[in-house]
Amino acid sequence: MTLYPKLITDALRHVIYPGTKKNIIDSGMLADNMRIDGMKVSFSLVFPRETDPFLKSTIKAAEAQIHYSVSKDVEVTIKPEFKSAPRPEVGNMLPGVKNIIAVSSGKGGVGKSTVSANLAIALAKLGYKVGLLDTDIFGPSMPKMFGVEDARPYSVEKYGRQLIEPIEKYGVKLLSIGFFVNPKVATLWRGGMATAALKQLIGDADWGELDYFILDTPPGTSDIHLTLLQTISITGAVIVSTPQKVALADAVKGIDMYTNDKVNVPVLGLIENMAYFTPAELPNNKYYIFGKDGCKNLAKEMGVPLLAQIPLVQSICESGDNGAPAATNPDSITGQAFLSLAQAVVTVVNRRNKEHGKTKIVRVNNEH
């Protein structure tokens, strides 16, 4: 006698899977890996989960049916496989996360990533559970700022799914596309590829329980921002700017992106970065090289809080480049500034949560 696949599948059509009350072929349970070698046949049956109550009985029934319908001499090997649980739906991707804060800026070069990294570390120093997602798909900087450029996240099996395990440093759970691409090669992706990668970093990662989830967003407004707004409920945004007028003009656009009628994400406040220059040897001196109080005046004009004025000192840049952001040293001028910023963010988030309900995810239709 010669074995061939149709003999096996015809036999399996007589085996009913109690979970669907259909036979295992019509239930789509036969995996595409059948191997026949003489009178030996092996294949997998796909079950919804490892704890399936019908698993053992279905495998025994399949084996018995092949012996009955084909031949008692067939040596049958059946392995169970399990469906991966689907990614949670939009709005339920981060069930253990209490507050999602988008750190945003109207233009590049204002130190938004520096603020994001230091805010996350400072919140962790205050005792909160913190996650940080580098959403800048085309220019990720967090791996370098945290000194983990060579780290490679691994996957863990949880809840029936393979999840990416974030890298943890300074008490912060961290993910960035920079962990998965060559840092020396430009990332040439179309918008759809970038947004798909971003959704993976959000929905296919084991973020767990977090008090604060910080999003380091790209400068300006883009597909990435829209994807974030359509995927997760952002508690509020903080806008980073430098004091000069050209930066402030772009900050206004950043504020509008979050507060317009279709989005309605509360702006928690402004952060004035590079507010003044303080030389290390003259810590009490302040030189307003980019102008004075630009963000302070804009915050007043826009009716939002000024959360912090972060000084420009050489050590901020050096500490970021060396993988030890300023907030890791709370005794420094900048370390103190970022701890104060973290406390201010906690205050405005608590106030926001008392006064407003959960932010609705942006629904975008295809009408023009």
Secondary structure, DSSP 8 states (H G I E B T S, - for coil): ----HHHHHHHHTT-EETTTTEETTTTT-B-S--EEETTEEEEEEEES-TT-TTHHHHHHHHHHHHHHHT-TT-EEEEEEEE-------TT-S-TTEEEEEEEE-SSSSS-HHHHHHHHHHHHHHTT--EEEEE--SSS--HHHHTT-TT----EEEETTEEEE--EEETTEEEEEGGGTS-TTS-----HHHHHHHHHHHHHTB---SEEEEEEE--SSS-HHHHHHHHHS---EEEEEE-SSHHHHHHHHHHHHHHHSTTT---EEEEEEEEEEE--TT-TT--B-TT-SSHHHHHHHHHT--EEEEEEE-HHHHHHHHTT--GGG-TTSHHHHHHHHHHHHHHHHHHHHHHHS---------S--
